[in-house]
Amino acid sequence: MIDKQIIKEGIGDTPRLYDEVFFFFIAHNYQGELLTCSQNTATKTIIGRGWLQPNIEEILSKMKQGERSLIKIYHTPSTKEFYDQYEIEIIRIGRKLNNPWHLEGEEVYDKALELKGLGNADIKQQKYLEAQNKYLESLNLIKTEYCDREQELQGQLRSNLSLTYLKNKQFEQCIKQATNVLQVQPENVKLLHRRAVASIQIDDFDSAKSDLKLANQLDPQNEEVIKELQSIGEKEKQIKKKQQERAKKMLFGE
């Protein structure tokens, strides 16, 4: 038997199946002795996952965000003599759309791998925007704090994202993703080259030359790096010439 008394009213709807629920709680026995509590960190559960006792999950599923309630769960319903008392407050109800966020453990990792594979297939067909969306969705699933394999997968996704951003002419995003991986893999020639190409497109020749020189030292036979090193001087001259022409037009007109 359960008695519920609302201490503070909540707002909005009650949680749906697979919604995340973040809540604080304090549990006492009928003698007022503390049994357990959430301390300073909100507890997270997912409705329908069976992470909590059925009675508690049933109560949470009927509460609203911001609601605080006092709940008594009786061990002897006939006499109401022995019970546990819970004070529960829902802090947030999470509802994420278009994302398999309610998965857990191996399901999350497997889904992230699946999305990466689908993105790789799009790359082979030169569908760079489609690939980019799949890589971003996969990256959103990765919990990097768990173990090395998630960190490795995250690095692969960011590397692949840098390629899609480069192909889609999103040069600053390409540089950002490549830089993120290069902080962990400073001798990754492929990403040094990719970042250099993006830097050239935004006229950051100093950064591009620095990356290309390092890439050339690491892999002297890399033809793509050699080609960019040979052409970067000419590209600088072209930019400077255009800048000079614009300056003249500003001074003297057409």
Summary of the structure (lengths in Angstrom):
residues: 254
radius of gyration: 28.4
end to end distance: 88.6
largest distance: 98.7
contacts: 721
relative contact order: 0.08
helix: 51%
strand: 18%
